[in-house]
Amino acid sequence: MRIGILGTGNVARALAPRLITAGHDVRLGSRDPGARSGLALPTTTVQDAAAHGEVLVNATPGTESIALLAGLGEDSLSGKVLIDIAVGFTPEGVLSHLGESLGEEIQRTFPKVRVVKTFTTVDAAVMVDPDLLSGPSTQFLSGDDPDAKQIASALLADLGWPEESQLDLGGISAAAGQEHYAYLFLGIAGALGTHRFSVRVVPVK
Ligand SMILES: NC(=O)c1ccc[n+]([C@@H]2O[C@H](COP(=O)([O-])OP(=O)(O)OC[C@H]3O[C@@H](n4cnc5c(N)ncnc54)[C@H](OP(=O)(O)O)[C@@H]3O)[C@@H](O)[C@H]2O)c1
């Protein structure tokens, strides 16, 4: 698939090589592609990456995502799947979206894009290499469009998260839970002394 990753930071740099290896045609979108020439990854402007992608990945700071998407124009977003990995934190370290989640705000503000929230519960290294984990783990998806979730699910599988590791939480309203998990993530990371872990949902027998 043609994939446009918005952002060139930790998440974008982890995802891009793995998606390229899986056979996808990936472009990273930067506000200043000239400054990212050392990345050795296909990097262009945010506008060109968005135009390129059939699937877009939001890997920008969650406090900045709405403004960045608004600058792209409707044609770059209309009908596309947007895999939204972003979580917003204020400079004080508080979640920026405590009522309506960022995933919901994106879906409400850009109703023609098909938002799927996922990958908010793992660090970038684990995102693209779940074999780092000592056992099976759960990856979550939320979104209103079943076809978009199917496409996101296939991309997760390409990154090492098979269907049996994925849990569909329902509509985009469930994005709030994924985003708010950030606080627990930070607590667990403090306790373990590492960001490289994940969680597994264990139902009763
Ligand atoms: N890091 C993780 O392990 C992880 C895990 C789960 C979720 N997340 C979430 O995923 C998102 C990306 O995380 P990250 O660690 O990759 O962040 P990051 O390293 O800070 O990268 C974010 C990228 O977004 C771009 N960007 C666009 N508009 C921006 C703006 N106004 N201010 C700053 N950067 C802007 C920048 O690329 P250019 O400068 O090239 O434009 C920047 O490199 C965040 O929302 C984060 O909460 C991260």
The ligand as a Gaussian input file, in Angstrom:
#p B3LYP/6-31G(d) Opt

LIG

0 1
 N        7.525000       7.334000      21.081000
 C        6.733000       6.326000      21.386000
 O        7.234000       5.245000      21.738000
 C        5.233000       6.476000      21.288000
 C        4.427000       5.383000      21.592000
 C        3.040000       5.511000      21.462000
 C        2.481000       6.716000      21.029000
 N        3.309000       7.772000      20.760000
 C        2.713000       9.020000      20.272000
 O        3.047000       9.089000      18.888000
 C        3.289000      10.448000      18.520000
 C        4.687000      10.568000      17.939000
 O        5.609000      10.216000      18.942000
 P        7.171000      10.372000      18.695000
 O        7.853000       9.801000      19.885000
 O        7.532000       9.865000      17.342000
 O        7.307000      11.969000      18.751000
 P        8.523000      12.849000      18.252000
 O        9.784000      12.038000      18.265000
 O        8.474000      14.108000      19.024000
 O        8.157000      13.136000      16.717000
 C        7.020000      13.847000      16.353000
 C        7.226000      14.382000      14.950000
 O        6.082000      15.131000      14.561000
 C        6.448000      16.147000      13.635000
 N        5.692000      17.355000      13.952000
 C        4.684000      17.884000      13.198000
 N        4.195000      18.991000      13.744000
 C        4.912000      19.210000      14.875000
 C        4.896000      20.241000      15.853000
 N        4.041000      21.292000      15.794000
 N        5.774000      20.155000      16.877000
 C        6.656000      19.130000      16.962000
 N        6.730000      18.122000      16.026000
 C        5.862000      18.168000      15.007000
 C        7.957000      16.326000      13.764000
 O        8.547000      15.998000      12.506000
 P        9.214000      17.190000      11.629000
 O       10.000000      18.035000      12.614000
 O       10.092000      16.493000      10.652000
 O        8.071000      17.922000      11.013000
 C        8.395000      15.334000      14.830000
 O        9.561000      14.639000      14.468000
 C        3.079000      11.286000      19.768000
 O        1.772000      11.810000      19.769000
 C        3.258000      10.279000      20.904000
 O        2.518000      10.639000      22.063000
 C        4.663000       7.677000      20.875000

